Amino acid sequence: MEMKYRRLGGSGLQVSVLSYGAWVTFSDHIGEKEAAKCMRTAYDAGVNFFDNAEGYAGGKAEVMMGSIFKKMGWPRDTWLVSSKVFFGAERKGPNQTGLSRKHVFEACDAALQRLQVDYLDLYFCHRPDPDTPVEETVRAMNDLIRLGKVLYWGTSEWEPKQLQAAYDVADRLGLIGPQMEQPQYHLFHRENVEKKLDPFVKKRGLGTTTWSPLGAGLLTGKYRHGVPKDSRGALPKYEWLRERFVDDDAKAKLPRLEKLGALADKLDMKLPQLALAWCIQCPNVSTVITGASKASQVEENMQAVELTDRLTANVMAKIDRILAEK
């Protein structure tokens, strides 16, 4: 399999079209041994971007990933790593969350220590902070870039008006605006990437590192008959995830999931591969962040890169018709 690479929006940075993230799995679901197998499988398949955040497992996900990077000994110029700031790590005091200059700086330093790196390739504002002036956050991110602690900064799940406010500050002060946004994107969640962010992608060169391409597991098909005991949805800390698979909205999607699964069978691929290949096809997507708890799942996910050619215009039209059904 040959990985494909795209520029991160209008930047010169090349990112693999499929990447690998630590959300929900690292520390909470799998230990370092299995996590290392997953990362090695992804890296060997050509993945060069590994996604993380201070809030994942209270910082423990970054500790685990940093330990793996150290043991693997991969050349630093062959991979990218991210962190995100907003939710805080193990402590949640008044200045240990949010996007104040103090927390942005201290969270960056803490992420560098946990990940055992000298700089972060990508640093995201994990959510907008209504309690901090956007100018303060933009200035802080620019200062981190000037200090060499961060190479590119961006946002995650920001609304267009919030993104525009950040660009307005950057333009007025001659600072660097957001280079990338990390929105949720999958077959049942399309509007943000395809419509709301489209003007920023085209006019500002905004890159996107999309997350949850399998709908947190819904598009794997394994939750069609309840929540398997060995799945992430069964974890004690993830009742919110478990409820998502059995609520009325999930049940309403089941007929369409069945049809998407049948279409995947006709194309000689699995439903998760169809879902990933579909995400890759979107021109507004720079990279699709995958997550898996087993190396075999990572390997299967990576095969989606080779399968994108099967999603012809006719197949994409069929998918749209299925999704449009009530």
matplotlib code that plots the C-alpha trace (Angstrom):
import matplotlib.pyplot as plt

x = [0.0, 1.2, 0.2, -1.0, -0.1, -1.7, -0.7, -2.2, -4.4, -2.3, 0.8, 3.8, 3.4, 2.6, 0.3, -0.8, -4.4, -5.0, -3.5, -3.8, -5.1, -5.1, -8.6, -10.6, -8.1, -4.7, -4.5, -8.3, -8.8, -5.4, -2.0, 1.4, 2.2, -0.9, -0.7, 2.9, 1.8, -1.0, 1.4, 4.1, 1.5, 0.3, 3.8, 4.9, 1.8, 3.0, 1.1, 3.1, 0.7, -0.2, -2.9, -3.2, -4.5, -4.0, -7.5, -7.1, -7.1, -6.1, -2.7, -1.9, -2.5, 0.3, 2.6, 2.0, 2.5, 5.7, 7.1, 6.4, 8.0, 11.1, 11.3, 10.6, 13.5, 11.9, 13.7, 11.9, 11.6, 9.5, 6.5, 4.2, 2.6, -0.2, -1.6, -4.7, -5.3, -8.6, -10.0, -6.9, -5.1, -5.2, -6.0, -9.0, -8.4, -9.4, -6.2, -5.7, -8.3, -9.4, -7.4, -5.8, -2.2, -1.2, -2.9, -1.9, 1.8, 1.8, -0.2, 2.2, 5.2, 3.4, 2.5, 6.2, 7.3, 4.6, 5.3, 9.1, 9.6, 11.2, 8.3, 4.7, 4.1, 0.4, -1.2, -5.0, -7.4, -9.6, -12.7, -13.5, -13.2, -15.9, -14.1, -10.9, -10.5, -9.7, -6.8, -5.1, -5.3, -4.1, -1.1, -0.2, -0.2, 1.9, 4.4, 4.7, 5.5, 8.1, 9.7, 9.9, 7.7, 4.9, 5.1, 1.4, -1.6, -5.2, -8.6, -11.1, -14.8, -14.9, -17.9, -17.2, -17.8, -15.3, -12.7, -13.4, -12.8, -9.4, -8.5, -9.6, -7.3, -4.4, -4.9, -5.2, -2.0, 0.0, 0.0, -0.4, -4.0, -5.3, -3.7, -6.0, -9.3, -10.2, -13.9, -15.9, -16.6, -18.3, -21.1, -23.8, -22.0, -21.2, -22.3, -19.3, -16.6, -18.6, -20.4, -19.4, -15.7, -15.6, -15.0, -12.1, -10.6, -10.8, -10.0, -7.7, -6.0, -7.4, -6.4, -8.6, -7.6, -11.0, -11.9, -14.4, -14.7, -16.5, -18.9, -17.2, -17.8, -21.3, -20.0, -18.1, -21.5, -20.6, -23.2, -26.2, -27.3, -26.3, -23.0, -20.4, -18.7, -15.2, -15.9, -15.1, -18.8, -18.7, -16.0, -17.0, -16.0, -17.8, -21.5, -22.0, -20.6, -22.7, -25.9, -25.2, -25.4, -28.8, -30.6, -33.4, -31.1, -28.8, -31.8, -33.1, -29.8, -29.9, -31.7, -29.2, -26.3, -27.6, -27.7, -24.2, -23.0, -24.6, -22.9, -19.6, -20.0, -20.7, -17.5, -15.6, -14.7, -15.8, -18.1, -15.4, -13.2, -16.1, -16.6, -12.9, -12.5, -15.6, -14.0, -10.7, -12.6, -13.7, -11.5, -11.8, -10.1, -6.3, -6.1, -8.6, -7.7, -8.4, -8.5, -8.1, -7.3, -5.8, -3.0, -5.2, -7.8, -5.2, -4.0, -7.6, -8.2, -5.1, -6.3, -9.0, -6.3, -6.1, -9.9, -10.7, -10.7, -13.7, -15.8, -16.6, -19.0, -21.8, -21.0, -20.8, -24.2, -25.6, -24.1, -25.8, -29.1, -28.8, -27.9, -30.9, -33.4, -35.6]
y = [0.0, 3.5, 6.3, 9.6, 13.0, 16.4, 19.9, 21.1, 23.7, 26.5, 25.7, 23.8, 21.0, 17.6, 15.3, 11.7, 11.5, 9.1, 9.9, 8.2, 9.7, 8.8, 9.9, 7.4, 4.6, 5.5, 4.8, 4.5, 1.5, 0.1, -0.1, 1.0, -2.3, -2.4, 1.3, 0.9, -1.8, 0.5, 3.4, 1.2, -0.3, 3.2, 4.6, 1.6, 2.3, 5.8, 7.8, 10.8, 12.6, 11.5, 13.5, 14.0, 16.5, 17.6, 16.4, 12.9, 10.6, 13.6, 13.9, 10.2, 9.7, 12.1, 10.5, 7.1, 8.5, 10.3, 7.1, 5.2, 7.9, 7.7, 3.9, 3.8, 6.1, 7.3, 10.3, 13.5, 14.8, 11.8, 12.4, 15.2, 15.4, 17.6, 18.7, 20.7, 23.2, 24.1, 21.3, 21.0, 17.8, 16.2, 19.5, 21.6, 24.8, 28.3, 28.9, 25.3, 25.2, 27.6, 29.7, 32.4, 33.3, 31.6, 28.3, 28.3, 28.7, 26.3, 23.7, 23.8, 23.3, 20.4, 18.8, 19.1, 17.3, 14.5, 13.9, 14.2, 16.6, 20.0, 21.4, 20.7, 20.5, 21.4, 23.1, 23.4, 25.6, 22.6, 24.7, 28.5, 30.2, 32.8, 34.0, 34.9, 37.7, 36.2, 38.7, 37.3, 33.8, 34.8, 36.7, 33.7, 31.3, 33.6, 34.0, 30.2, 30.0, 32.8, 30.9, 27.8, 25.7, 25.4, 25.3, 25.7, 26.7, 26.1, 25.5, 22.6, 22.9, 26.6, 28.3, 30.4, 33.6, 32.6, 31.7, 35.0, 36.9, 35.2, 36.1, 39.7, 40.1, 38.5, 40.7, 43.9, 43.1, 41.4, 38.1, 34.5, 33.3, 29.8, 27.4, 24.4, 23.5, 20.1, 19.4, 16.3, 14.8, 11.6, 10.3, 11.5, 14.8, 16.8, 20.4, 21.9, 20.7, 20.9, 24.2, 26.2, 25.9, 26.0, 29.8, 29.5, 26.6, 28.4, 32.0, 31.5, 28.2, 26.6, 23.0, 20.4, 17.5, 15.8, 13.5, 10.7, 9.5, 6.3, 8.3, 7.2, 3.6, 3.8, 3.4, 0.2, -1.5, -3.3, -1.3, -2.2, -4.8, -3.2, -2.4, -5.2, -5.8, -5.4, -2.1, 1.4, 2.0, -0.4, 1.4, 2.7, 6.3, 6.5, 6.3, 9.3, 7.3, 4.2, 6.3, 7.7, 4.2, 3.3, 6.7, 7.4, 9.2, 6.1, 3.8, 6.0, 5.6, 1.8, 1.3, 3.6, 1.8, -1.5, -0.1, 1.4, -2.0, -3.7, -1.1, -1.7, -5.5, -4.8, -2.8, -5.6, -3.5, -3.3, -0.6, 1.2, 1.3, 2.8, 5.5, 6.4, 6.4, 8.7, 11.1, 11.1, 12.0, 15.4, 18.2, 20.2, 17.5, 17.6, 14.5, 12.0, 11.1, 7.4, 5.7, 2.0, -0.2, -3.1, -3.2, -5.3, -2.5, 0.1, -2.1, -2.5, 1.2, 2.1, -0.1, 2.6, 4.7, 2.1, 1.8, 5.4, 4.8, 2.5, 5.5, 6.7, 9.6, 7.0, 5.4, 8.8, 9.6, 6.3, 7.2, 10.6, 9.0, 6.6, 9.4, 11.5, 8.8, 9.4]
z = [0.0, -0.9, 1.4, -0.2, 1.1, 0.9, 1.9, 5.2, 3.5, 2.1, 4.1, 2.8, 5.3, 3.9, 5.9, 5.2, 4.1, 7.0, 10.4, 13.8, 17.1, 20.7, 21.7, 23.8, 23.3, 24.8, 28.6, 28.9, 26.7, 25.7, 27.4, 26.0, 24.4, 22.2, 21.5, 20.3, 17.9, 16.5, 16.1, 14.4, 12.0, 11.1, 10.7, 8.5, 6.3, 5.7, 8.4, 9.4, 11.7, 15.3, 17.1, 20.8, 23.4, 27.0, 27.8, 26.5, 29.6, 31.7, 29.9, 30.2, 26.5, 25.7, 28.3, 26.6, 23.1, 24.1, 25.6, 22.4, 20.3, 22.4, 22.2, 18.5, 17.7, 14.4, 12.9, 14.1, 10.6, 9.5, 11.8, 13.1, 16.5, 17.9, 21.2, 22.0, 24.8, 26.5, 28.7, 31.0, 31.9, 35.4, 37.2, 36.5, 38.4, 37.3, 35.3, 34.3, 31.6, 28.8, 26.4, 28.6, 27.8, 31.1, 30.3, 26.6, 27.6, 30.5, 28.7, 25.8, 28.1, 29.8, 26.5, 25.3, 28.5, 28.2, 24.6, 25.1, 22.1, 21.6, 19.6, 18.6, 14.9, 15.4, 18.4, 18.5, 20.6, 21.4, 21.8, 21.7, 25.1, 25.7, 28.8, 27.1, 24.5, 21.1, 20.7, 23.9, 22.5, 19.0, 20.5, 22.7, 19.8, 17.7, 20.6, 20.9, 17.2, 17.5, 20.4, 18.2, 20.6, 18.0, 14.1, 13.2, 15.3, 14.7, 16.2, 16.8, 16.6, 16.2, 14.5, 11.4, 13.3, 15.9, 13.2, 11.4, 14.7, 15.0, 11.4, 11.9, 14.9, 13.0, 10.0, 12.1, 14.2, 11.5, 13.3, 12.0, 11.8, 12.3, 9.8, 10.4, 12.0, 13.5, 12.9, 13.2, 9.8, 8.7, 6.5, 9.0, 9.9, 6.8, 7.0, 8.9, 6.5, 3.3, 3.8, 6.9, 6.5, 2.7, 2.4, 4.8, 3.0, -0.4, 0.7, 3.7, 2.8, 6.0, 6.4, 8.1, 10.3, 10.6, 13.5, 14.1, 10.5, 11.7, 13.9, 17.1, 16.0, 14.6, 11.0, 11.9, 12.0, 15.3, 17.3, 15.1, 17.7, 20.9, 22.6, 22.5, 25.8, 24.4, 22.6, 23.7, 24.2, 27.1, 29.0, 32.5, 31.7, 28.4, 29.3, 27.0, 24.1, 24.9, 25.0, 21.6, 20.0, 21.5, 21.3, 18.8, 16.4, 16.1, 15.7, 12.9, 11.0, 11.1, 7.7, 6.0, 7.7, 6.4, 2.8, 3.2, 4.3, 1.3, -1.0, 0.7, 0.1, -3.6, -3.8, -2.1, 0.9, 4.5, 5.8, 7.8, 4.7, 2.7, 5.4, 5.4, 1.6, 1.4, 3.9, 1.9, -1.3, 0.2, -1.3, 1.9, 4.0, 4.5, 6.7, 8.3, 11.9, 12.5, 15.9, 16.6, 19.6, 17.7, 15.1, 12.8, 12.8, 11.9, 9.0, 7.8, 8.0, 6.1, 3.2, 2.6, 0.8, -2.0, -2.2, -2.9, -6.7, -6.3, -5.1, -8.6, -9.3, -9.7, -6.3, -4.6, -6.0, -4.6, -1.2, -1.3, -2.2, 0.7, 3.2, 2.0, 2.9, 5.9]

ax = plt.figure().add_subplot(projection="3d")
ax.plot(x, y, z, "-o")
ax.set_aspect("equal")
plt.show()
